[in-house]
């Protein structure tokens, strides 16, 4: 057996022991031992027999399989993920490439030229979706719709976006040359760039959506999230905030400690943010640190079915303490804590070690016992309250566990009509922008809105794309078309970040959040009154 294959097998055996015995060593972590009542199930004899059985099967496959066996495929992609899937949907094994990506994501930065790549729908060729504002790609003039031909002299027009992205990344201050074609430009364009640090800001938007009403969006919880929150609130002038819209929609979670620190900014010092416990861990509460201004203004939190994990910790804590009004859809329902253990060979293991509970004692984890992984992540969910997990907020409002965070007020986004759906499916807005700017200057005035002349150009463009519609459809959806077109054109004329700001200003759910701010203010007033009465009675 080769040394590489033996190393892979040893990793699997190690993980098998972890699964059977419940113990694992991480860097700086203490060994976790199994509970006494499981000792008979995982006796030394049973463990030895299990490992021997697997080794025999592996050797048999290795010796007789029709093709040469790849340890990477058999162990990293097969045996280890297969074992972890029998535990829960979130325990996961990371091969070297995936583990490096995980660590990079948690650090919140990487080195490269700073742009999002995609595949052109018609040809599959790598295409610039948009550069990030201020990045080397943005400063060099790369635009949405540019098709990549070469990277450092190597043809990439038939490469995957992942392969091209890997080529564009590299050490800081190193050079990279990109050759691309652009609609309306006869010859390929050559861009000479220098790789730089590309921050992945978890707080990607923080601005005044109305006088006195601030909007902040957190994409995920990385190592820098709580500091980003503090910095953005300081830049806005937190003492001037009369209401905050905190957008956690599509936020998949991230680092527990950062979720705790973020929620703790808006809670009283010492209030419980979340607690967790597991078979080998005693219950541990995480407490809020409080802040100078964070407890003085009402908050509306936006969530949807893809708000998960640390995002649910924040929403659940603010709801249980009646500190915020939750608006949107029931969240994902991920209440399992994964501990990430670096292993040998630059691999890693994310193992579920504990469950987390909101301050009222709710378990947020959704039931997955009778679901496939596909149904768990993407299937239709039953939004039923668990009568066995009924809790109360500080003010006595009833809340339920076992199925995510149920919003205080449900919001159903308006559905697109037939014409709108066809325009989106044809990617008409994105495709129109390179066409338009091939004959027009890319500089637009601040606050620019598409004129009727621009809308008429888009009308003709959509017709040539083959989108079927009537003039009545066009008239009915006129405002929607103008808003979508404005948002898309801002990416090229200004930046992706400016485009996102426009999108949130036009978002009907954000408008609904503004309307709901008095409800959040009422909760805050009631909470302060309750706290004052408790303090007076002591």
C-alpha positions as CSV (number, residue, x, y, z in Angstrom):
1,X,0.0,0.0,0.0
2,X,1.4,3.4,-1.0
3,X,2.3,5.9,1.7
4,X,-0.3,8.3,0.4
5,X,-3.0,5.7,0.4
6,X,-1.9,4.5,3.9
7,X,-2.1,8.1,5.1
8,X,-5.7,8.4,3.8
9,X,-6.6,5.2,5.4
10,X,-5.2,6.3,8.7
11,X,-7.2,9.5,8.6
12,X,-10.4,7.4,7.9
13,X,-9.6,5.1,10.8
14,X,-9.0,8.0,13.1
15,X,-12.4,9.5,12.1
16,X,-14.1,6.2,12.5
17,X,-12.8,6.0,16.1
18,X,-14.1,9.6,16.6
19,X,-17.5,8.6,15.4
20,X,-17.7,5.4,17.5
21,X,-16.0,6.6,20.7
22,X,-17.0,10.2,20.5
23,X,-13.4,11.5,21.2
24,X,-11.2,13.6,19.0
25,X,-8.1,15.7,19.5
26,X,-7.9,19.2,17.9
27,X,-5.1,21.6,18.3
28,X,-5.3,23.0,21.8
29,X,-8.4,20.9,22.4
30,X,-8.8,18.5,25.2
31,X,-9.8,14.9,24.4
32,X,-13.5,14.3,24.5
33,X,-14.5,11.0,26.1
34,X,-17.7,9.1,25.6
35,X,-20.4,8.9,28.2
36,X,-20.3,5.9,30.4
37,X,-23.6,4.4,29.2
38,X,-22.1,4.0,25.7
39,X,-19.2,2.1,26.9
40,X,-20.7,-1.3,26.2
41,X,-21.7,-0.3,22.7
42,X,-18.2,0.9,21.8
43,X,-16.1,-1.7,23.5
44,X,-12.5,-2.3,22.4
45,X,-13.6,-5.5,20.7
46,X,-16.3,-3.9,18.6
47,X,-14.1,-1.1,17.6
48,X,-11.3,-3.4,16.6
49,X,-13.7,-5.6,14.6
50,X,-15.1,-2.6,12.8
51,X,-11.7,-1.3,11.7
52,X,-10.6,-4.7,10.6
53,X,-13.8,-5.1,8.5
54,X,-13.3,-1.8,6.8
55,X,-9.6,-2.6,6.1
56,X,-10.5,-5.9,4.5
57,X,-13.1,-4.3,2.3
58,X,-10.7,-1.6,1.2
59,X,-7.9,-4.1,0.4
60,X,-10.4,-6.2,-1.6
61,X,-11.6,-3.2,-3.6
62,X,-8.0,-2.0,-4.1
63,X,-6.9,-5.3,-5.4
64,X,-9.8,-6.2,-7.7
65,X,-11.6,-3.0,-8.9
66,X,-11.7,-2.6,-12.7
67,X,-9.7,0.6,-12.6
68,X,-6.8,1.8,-10.5
69,X,-8.2,2.9,-7.1
70,X,-7.8,6.5,-6.1
71,X,-7.3,6.9,-2.4
72,X,-8.5,10.5,-2.8
73,X,-11.8,9.4,-4.3
74,X,-12.3,6.3,-2.2
75,X,-11.5,7.9,1.2
76,X,-11.9,11.7,0.9
77,X,-14.9,11.6,-1.4
78,X,-16.4,8.3,-0.4
79,X,-15.8,6.6,2.9
80,X,-15.3,9.6,5.2
81,X,-18.2,11.7,3.8
82,X,-20.4,8.6,3.8
83,X,-19.7,8.0,7.5
84,X,-20.3,11.6,8.4
85,X,-23.7,11.6,6.5
86,X,-24.9,9.0,8.9
87,X,-24.5,11.4,11.8
88,X,-26.1,14.7,10.8
89,X,-26.4,17.0,7.8
90,X,-23.7,19.4,9.0
91,X,-20.7,17.3,10.1
92,X,-18.3,17.5,7.1
93,X,-14.8,16.5,6.0
94,X,-12.7,18.9,4.0
95,X,-10.0,17.8,1.6
96,X,-6.9,20.1,1.3
97,X,-8.5,22.4,-1.2
98,X,-11.8,22.8,0.5
99,X,-10.1,23.2,3.9
100,X,-8.0,26.0,2.6
101,X,-11.1,27.7,1.2
102,X,-12.8,27.3,4.6
103,X,-10.0,29.0,6.4
104,X,-9.8,31.8,3.8
105,X,-13.5,32.4,4.2
106,X,-13.3,32.6,8.0
107,X,-10.3,35.0,7.8
108,X,-12.4,37.3,5.5
109,X,-9.7,38.1,2.9
110,X,-7.7,36.6,0.1
111,X,-5.1,37.8,-2.5
112,X,-6.1,38.2,-6.1
113,X,-7.5,40.8,-8.5
114,X,-11.0,41.0,-6.9
115,X,-13.9,40.1,-9.3
116,X,-16.7,37.6,-9.4
117,X,-16.6,35.2,-12.3
118,X,-19.3,33.3,-14.1
119,X,-19.9,31.3,-17.2
120,X,-21.6,33.0,-20.2
121,X,-24.9,31.2,-20.6
122,X,-24.6,30.7,-24.4
123,X,-21.0,29.4,-24.6
124,X,-20.0,28.5,-21.1
125,X,-16.9,30.7,-21.5
126,X,-15.5,32.4,-18.3
127,X,-17.0,35.9,-18.0
128,X,-16.7,38.8,-15.6
129,X,-19.9,39.1,-13.6
130,X,-18.6,42.2,-11.7
131,X,-15.4,43.5,-10.2
132,X,-15.4,44.5,-6.5
133,X,-15.2,48.2,-5.9
134,X,-11.7,49.5,-5.3
135,X,-10.1,46.1,-6.3
136,X,-7.3,45.8,-8.9
137,X,-9.8,44.5,-11.4
138,X,-12.1,47.5,-10.8
139,X,-9.2,50.0,-11.1
140,X,-7.9,48.4,-14.3
141,X,-11.3,48.8,-16.0
142,X,-12.6,45.3,-16.3
143,X,-16.4,45.3,-16.7
144,X,-19.4,43.0,-16.4
145,X,-19.8,40.9,-19.5
146,X,-16.1,40.9,-20.4
147,X,-15.1,37.4,-21.7
148,X,-11.7,36.1,-20.5
149,X,-9.3,34.7,-23.2
150,X,-6.0,34.4,-21.5
151,X,-4.4,34.6,-18.0
152,X,-0.6,35.0,-18.0
153,X,-0.4,33.8,-21.6
154,X,-2.5,30.7,-21.1
155,X,-5.8,30.2,-22.9
156,X,-8.7,30.0,-20.6
157,X,-11.7,30.4,-22.8
158,X,-12.5,26.7,-22.4
159,X,-11.5,26.6,-18.7
160,X,-14.0,26.4,-15.8
161,X,-14.6,29.4,-13.6
162,X,-12.9,27.6,-10.7
163,X,-9.8,26.9,-12.7
164,X,-9.6,30.6,-13.8
165,X,-10.2,31.8,-10.3
166,X,-7.3,29.7,-9.1
167,X,-5.1,31.2,-11.7
168,X,-6.0,34.7,-10.8
169,X,-5.3,34.3,-7.1
170,X,-1.7,34.4,-5.9
171,X,0.7,36.1,-3.5
172,X,0.3,39.8,-2.7
173,X,2.0,42.2,-5.1
174,X,2.6,39.6,-7.8
175,X,1.7,40.5,-11.4
176,X,-1.0,38.9,-13.6
177,X,-2.0,39.7,-17.1
178,X,-5.6,39.2,-18.3
179,X,-6.7,39.3,-21.9
180,X,-10.4,39.7,-22.6
181,X,-12.9,40.5,-25.3
182,X,-15.6,43.1,-24.9
183,X,-18.8,43.8,-26.9
184,X,-18.3,46.6,-29.3
185,X,-14.5,46.4,-29.2
186,X,-12.9,44.9,-32.2
187,X,-9.6,43.8,-30.6
188,X,-9.0,41.9,-27.4
189,X,-8.1,44.1,-24.4
190,X,-5.0,43.5,-22.3
191,X,-5.0,44.3,-18.6
192,X,-1.8,44.2,-16.5
193,X,-2.7,43.9,-12.9
194,X,-1.0,43.5,-9.5
195,X,-2.6,41.1,-7.1
196,X,-3.7,42.7,-3.8
197,X,-5.5,41.9,-0.6
198,X,-9.2,41.5,-1.3
199,X,-11.2,41.9,1.8
200,X,-14.4,39.8,2.1
201,X,-16.3,42.3,4.1
202,X,-19.1,40.5,6.0
203,X,-20.9,43.9,6.5
204,X,-21.3,44.8,2.9
205,X,-23.8,47.6,3.3
206,X,-24.4,50.3,6.0
207,X,-26.1,53.5,5.1
208,X,-29.0,55.8,5.8
209,X,-32.0,54.4,4.0
210,X,-34.2,57.2,5.5
211,X,-33.3,60.2,7.7
212,X,-32.6,58.7,11.1
213,X,-33.2,55.1,9.8
214,X,-30.0,53.1,9.2
215,X,-29.7,49.9,7.1
216,X,-27.0,47.3,7.7
217,X,-26.5,44.0,6.0
218,X,-24.4,41.2,7.3
219,X,-23.5,38.6,4.7
220,X,-21.9,36.0,7.1
221,X,-20.1,35.9,10.4
222,X,-16.3,35.8,9.9
223,X,-13.4,36.7,12.2
224,X,-13.9,40.4,11.5
225,X,-17.7,40.7,11.7
226,X,-18.2,42.2,15.1
227,X,-15.5,44.8,14.5
228,X,-17.0,45.6,11.1
229,X,-20.4,46.2,12.8
230,X,-18.8,48.5,15.4
231,X,-16.8,50.4,12.7
232,X,-19.8,50.9,10.5
233,X,-22.0,52.0,13.3
234,X,-19.3,54.5,14.4
235,X,-19.0,55.8,10.8
236,X,-22.7,56.3,10.6
237,X,-22.8,58.1,13.9
238,X,-24.6,55.5,16.1
239,X,-25.8,58.2,18.5
240,X,-27.9,59.6,15.7
241,X,-29.7,56.4,14.8
242,X,-33.5,56.5,15.5
243,X,-34.0,53.0,14.1
244,X,-31.9,50.2,12.5
245,X,-32.8,47.7,9.8
246,X,-30.5,44.7,10.3
247,X,-30.6,42.5,7.2
248,X,-29.7,38.8,7.9
249,X,-31.4,37.4,4.8
250,X,-29.4,34.7,3.0
251,X,-26.8,34.8,5.9
252,X,-25.6,31.2,6.3
253,X,-24.0,31.9,9.7
254,X,-20.3,31.4,10.5
255,X,-18.3,31.8,13.6
256,X,-20.3,31.4,16.9
257,X,-18.2,34.0,18.8
258,X,-18.8,36.6,16.2
259,X,-22.6,36.1,16.3
260,X,-22.5,36.4,20.0
261,X,-20.4,39.6,19.9
262,X,-22.7,41.1,17.3
263,X,-25.9,40.4,19.1
264,X,-24.3,41.5,22.4
265,X,-23.9,45.0,21.0
266,X,-27.7,45.6,21.2
267,X,-28.3,43.8,24.5
268,X,-27.8,44.8,28.2
269,X,-24.4,43.7,29.6
270,X,-24.8,40.3,31.1
271,X,-27.9,39.1,29.2
272,X,-27.6,35.6,27.7
273,X,-27.1,35.6,24.0
274,X,-27.0,31.8,23.5
275,X,-26.1,28.7,25.3
276,X,-24.9,25.4,24.1
277,X,-24.4,21.9,25.5
278,X,-23.4,18.5,24.2
279,X,-23.0,15.0,25.3
280,X,-19.4,15.6,26.4
281,X,-19.8,19.3,27.3
282,X,-21.6,21.0,30.2
283,X,-23.9,23.8,29.4
284,X,-22.2,27.1,28.6
285,X,-24.0,30.5,28.3
286,X,-22.5,33.3,26.3
287,X,-23.2,36.8,27.7
288,X,-23.7,40.2,26.0
289,X,-21.1,42.9,26.5
290,X,-23.5,45.8,25.9
291,X,-22.5,49.1,24.3
292,X,-22.9,52.8,24.7
293,X,-25.6,53.5,22.2
294,X,-26.6,50.0,21.0
295,X,-29.5,49.7,23.5
296,X,-31.2,53.0,22.7
297,X,-32.9,52.6,19.3
298,X,-35.4,50.1,17.9
299,X,-34.3,47.4,15.5
300,X,-36.1,45.5,12.8
301,X,-34.3,42.3,11.7
302,X,-34.9,40.8,8.3
303,X,-34.6,37.0,7.9
304,X,-35.6,34.4,5.4
305,X,-35.4,30.6,5.0
306,X,-31.7,30.8,4.2
307,X,-30.8,32.7,7.4
308,X,-29.0,30.0,9.4
309,X,-26.7,29.2,12.4
310,X,-25.1,32.3,13.8
311,X,-27.7,34.5,12.0
312,X,-30.3,32.5,13.9
313,X,-28.4,33.1,17.1
314,X,-28.5,36.8,16.6
315,X,-32.2,36.9,15.6
316,X,-33.2,34.5,18.4
317,X,-31.4,36.5,21.1
318,X,-32.9,39.8,20.0
319,X,-36.4,38.2,19.8
320,X,-36.2,36.4,23.1
321,X,-35.1,39.6,24.9
322,X,-37.8,41.6,23.0
323,X,-35.0,43.8,21.6
324,X,-36.0,43.6,18.0
325,X,-39.0,43.0,15.7
326,X,-38.3,40.0,13.4
327,X,-39.7,40.4,9.9
328,X,-39.6,37.9,7.0
329,X,-39.8,34.1,6.7
330,X,-39.0,31.3,9.1
331,X,-35.3,30.7,9.2
332,X,-33.4,27.6,8.2
333,X,-33.3,25.9,11.6
334,X,-29.6,25.0,12.1
335,X,-29.0,24.7,15.8
336,X,-25.9,22.4,15.8
337,X,-22.5,23.6,16.8
338,X,-19.6,22.3,14.6
339,X,-16.1,22.3,16.0
340,X,-13.5,22.5,13.2
341,X,-10.5,20.2,13.8
342,X,-7.4,20.6,11.5
343,X,-6.0,17.1,10.6
344,X,-2.9,15.9,9.0
345,X,-2.3,16.3,5.2
346,X,-3.9,19.8,5.3
347,X,-7.4,18.3,5.8
348,X,-10.0,19.2,8.3
349,X,-13.1,17.9,10.1
350,X,-16.2,19.9,11.0
351,X,-17.8,17.7,13.7
352,X,-21.1,18.4,15.4
353,X,-20.3,18.6,19.1
354,X,-23.1,20.5,20.7
355,X,-26.6,21.9,20.3
356,X,-27.3,25.6,20.9
357,X,-30.3,27.2,22.6
358,X,-31.7,30.7,22.5
359,X,-32.0,32.7,25.8
360,X,-35.5,31.4,26.4
361,X,-34.3,27.8,26.0
362,X,-35.4,27.1,22.4
363,X,-33.7,24.5,20.3
364,X,-33.6,26.0,16.8
365,X,-32.4,22.8,15.0
366,X,-34.9,21.5,12.5
367,X,-35.7,17.8,12.6
368,X,-33.7,15.9,9.9
369,X,-34.3,12.3,11.0
370,X,-36.5,11.3,8.2
371,X,-35.2,13.5,5.4
372,X,-32.8,13.1,2.6
373,X,-30.0,15.7,2.4
374,X,-31.6,17.1,-0.7
375,X,-35.0,17.6,1.1
376,X,-33.3,18.9,4.2
377,X,-31.5,21.7,2.3
378,X,-33.9,22.5,-0.6
379,X,-37.2,20.7,0.0
380,X,-40.5,22.3,1.1
381,X,-40.6,22.8,4.8
382,X,-43.4,22.3,7.2
383,X,-43.9,25.4,9.2
384,X,-45.5,23.9,12.2
385,X,-44.8,25.0,15.8
386,X,-43.5,22.3,18.1
387,X,-46.0,22.0,21.0
388,X,-43.2,20.2,23.0
389,X,-40.9,23.2,22.8
390,X,-42.9,26.2,23.9
391,X,-41.1,29.1,25.6
392,X,-41.6,32.8,26.4
393,X,-39.7,36.0,25.6
394,X,-38.8,38.4,28.5
395,X,-42.2,40.1,28.0
396,X,-44.1,36.9,27.9
397,X,-44.6,36.5,24.2
398,X,-44.9,32.8,23.1
399,X,-42.1,31.4,20.9
400,X,-41.5,27.9,19.7
401,X,-38.4,25.8,19.2
402,X,-37.4,23.0,16.9
403,X,-37.9,24.7,13.5
404,X,-35.9,27.8,13.1
405,X,-36.8,31.3,14.2
406,X,-40.4,32.2,13.4
407,X,-40.7,35.9,12.6
408,X,-42.9,38.2,14.5
409,X,-44.3,39.4,11.2
410,X,-44.3,37.2,8.1
411,X,-43.4,38.8,4.8
412,X,-44.2,37.2,1.4
413,X,-42.2,38.8,-1.4
414,X,-44.3,39.8,-4.4
415,X,-44.1,37.2,-7.2
416,X,-42.9,38.1,-10.7
417,X,-45.5,38.0,-13.4
418,X,-44.9,36.1,-16.7
419,X,-43.2,38.9,-18.5
420,X,-40.9,39.7,-15.6
421,X,-39.9,36.0,-15.3
422,X,-39.1,35.8,-19.0
423,X,-36.9,38.9,-18.9
424,X,-35.0,37.5,-15.9
425,X,-34.6,34.0,-17.5
426,X,-33.1,35.6,-20.6
427,X,-30.7,37.6,-18.4
428,X,-31.9,40.6,-20.3
429,X,-30.7,43.3,-17.9
430,X,-27.2,41.9,-17.6
431,X,-26.8,41.4,-21.4
432,X,-28.2,44.8,-22.2
433,X,-25.6,46.8,-20.2
434,X,-22.5,45.8,-22.3
435,X,-24.5,46.4,-25.4
436,X,-25.6,49.8,-24.2
437,X,-22.2,51.0,-23.0
438,X,-20.5,49.8,-26.2
439,X,-22.0,53.0,-27.8
440,X,-22.4,55.3,-24.7
441,X,-20.1,56.7,-22.1
442,X,-19.9,54.7,-18.8
443,X,-19.9,57.8,-16.7
444,X,-23.4,58.6,-15.3
445,X,-24.5,61.4,-13.0
446,X,-24.9,60.7,-9.3
447,X,-28.5,59.6,-8.6
448,X,-29.0,58.8,-12.3
449,X,-32.3,57.1,-13.3
450,X,-32.9,55.5,-16.8
451,X,-34.5,57.9,-19.2
452,X,-37.4,57.0,-21.5
453,X,-34.8,56.9,-24.3
454,X,-32.8,54.3,-22.5
455,X,-36.0,52.3,-21.7
456,X,-36.9,52.4,-25.3
457,X,-33.5,51.0,-26.2
458,X,-34.1,48.2,-23.7
459,X,-37.6,47.6,-25.1
460,X,-36.1,47.0,-28.6
461,X,-33.2,44.9,-27.1
462,X,-35.7,42.6,-25.3
463,X,-37.7,42.1,-28.5
464,X,-34.6,41.0,-30.4
465,X,-33.8,38.5,-27.6
466,X,-37.1,36.8,-28.4
467,X,-38.9,37.7,-25.2
468,X,-42.7,37.6,-25.9
469,X,-44.7,40.5,-24.4
470,X,-47.4,42.9,-25.1
471,X,-47.3,46.7,-24.8
472,X,-49.8,46.3,-21.9
473,X,-47.1,44.1,-20.2
474,X,-44.5,46.8,-20.8
475,X,-46.7,49.5,-19.4
476,X,-47.7,47.5,-16.3
477,X,-44.1,46.6,-15.4
478,X,-42.6,50.0,-16.5
479,X,-41.4,51.0,-12.9
480,X,-40.0,47.5,-12.2
481,X,-38.1,47.6,-15.5
482,X,-36.7,51.0,-14.7
483,X,-35.6,50.0,-11.2
484,X,-33.9,46.8,-12.4
485,X,-32.2,48.5,-15.2
486,X,-30.9,51.2,-12.9
487,X,-29.5,48.7,-10.5
488,X,-27.7,46.7,-13.3
489,X,-26.3,49.8,-15.0
490,X,-24.9,51.2,-11.7
491,X,-22.4,48.2,-11.6
492,X,-20.6,49.4,-14.7
493,X,-21.1,53.1,-14.2
494,X,-20.2,53.2,-10.5
495,X,-19.5,49.9,-8.7
496,X,-21.2,46.8,-7.6
497,X,-21.5,48.2,-4.1
498,X,-23.3,51.3,-5.3
499,X,-25.7,49.0,-7.3
500,X,-26.4,47.0,-4.1
501,X,-27.3,50.2,-2.2
502,X,-29.8,51.1,-5.0
503,X,-31.2,47.6,-4.8
504,X,-31.9,47.8,-1.0
505,X,-33.4,51.3,-1.3
506,X,-35.8,49.9,-3.8
507,X,-36.5,46.6,-1.9
508,X,-40.2,46.4,-0.9
509,X,-39.2,44.3,2.2
510,X,-36.9,47.1,3.4
511,X,-39.9,49.5,2.9
512,X,-42.0,47.1,5.0
513,X,-39.3,47.2,7.7
514,X,-39.5,50.9,7.8
515,X,-43.2,50.7,8.3
516,X,-42.7,48.1,11.1
517,X,-40.2,50.3,13.0
518,X,-43.0,51.5,15.5
519,X,-43.6,47.9,16.5
520,X,-39.9,47.5,17.3
521,X,-40.0,50.8,19.2
522,X,-43.0,49.6,21.3
523,X,-41.1,46.4,22.2
524,X,-38.0,48.5,23.3
525,X,-40.2,50.8,25.4
526,X,-41.9,47.8,27.1
527,X,-38.6,46.1,27.8
528,X,-37.1,49.3,29.3
529,X,-40.3,49.8,31.5
530,X,-40.1,46.1,32.7
531,X,-36.4,46.5,33.5
532,X,-37.0,49.8,35.4
533,X,-39.7,48.1,37.5
534,X,-37.5,45.1,38.3
535,X,-34.7,47.4,39.4
536,X,-37.0,49.5,41.5
537,X,-38.4,46.4,43.3
538,X,-34.9,45.3,44.4
